[in-house]
Amino acid sequence: MEFWRTYGKTILAALAEIAIVVQSYASDGAITSNEWPKIIAGAVGVLGVYFAPARTNQPPLTPQSRSDLRDRI
């Protein structure tokens, strides 16, 4: 279970990126210059998901903490 908690989002993002590459190639048998930005953006998204910290240990916001945040703005 800890494996999926740590890497689950990254695996799903990578699978979505693989689907984008397959769809780009399958549509016309080649990856064109118009499709490369979409593929690169997806790859950067996967890296962002991997490197973004999981915030599992942070307590949920309470009404008091929300009002404190609102007062700071």
C-alpha positions in Angstrom: 0.0 0.0 0.0 2.8 2.4 0.8 4.2 1.9 -2.8 0.9 3.2 -4.3 0.7 6.0 -1.9 4.2 7.1 -2.9 4.2 6.4 -6.6 0.5 6.1 -7.6 0.0 9.5 -9.1 3.3 9.3 -11.0 2.3 6.0 -12.5 -1.1 7.3 -13.6 0.5 10.4 -15.1 3.1 8.3 -16.9 0.3 6.0 -18.3 -1.6 9.1 -19.5 1.6 10.3 -21.2 2.1 6.9 -22.9 -1.5 7.1 -24.1 -0.8 10.6 -25.6 2.3 9.3 -27.4 0.4 6.2 -28.7 -2.5 8.3 -29.9 -0.2 10.8 -31.6 1.6 8.1 -33.4 -1.5 6.0 -34.3 -3.4 8.9 -35.8 -1.2 9.2 -38.8 1.6 6.7 -38.4 4.2 9.4 -37.3 4.7 12.0 -34.7 4.6 15.4 -36.4 6.1 18.7 -35.3 2.7 19.8 -34.2 2.4 16.9 -31.7 5.9 17.3 -30.1 4.8 20.2 -27.9 2.0 18.2 -26.5 4.3 15.3 -25.8 6.9 17.5 -24.1 4.3 19.2 -22.0 3.0 15.8 -20.9 6.5 14.7 -20.0 7.1 17.8 -18.0 3.8 17.2 -16.2 4.9 13.7 -15.3 8.1 15.1 -13.8 6.1 17.7 -11.9 3.9 15.0 -10.4 7.0 12.9 -9.5 8.9 15.8 -7.9 5.9 17.5 -6.2 5.9 16.6 -2.5 3.1 14.5 -1.2 1.3 16.4 1.6 -0.1 13.4 3.4 1.1 14.5 6.9 -0.5 17.9 6.8 -3.6 18.3 8.9 -6.8 19.5 7.1 -7.8 23.1 7.2 -10.2 23.9 10.0 -12.6 26.9 10.0 -10.2 28.7 12.4 -7.1 28.2 10.2 -9.1 29.3 7.1 -10.1 32.5 8.8 -6.4 33.0 9.9 -5.4 32.6 6.3 -8.1 35.0 5.1 -7.0 37.7 7.6 -3.4 37.5 6.3 -4.5 38.4 2.8 
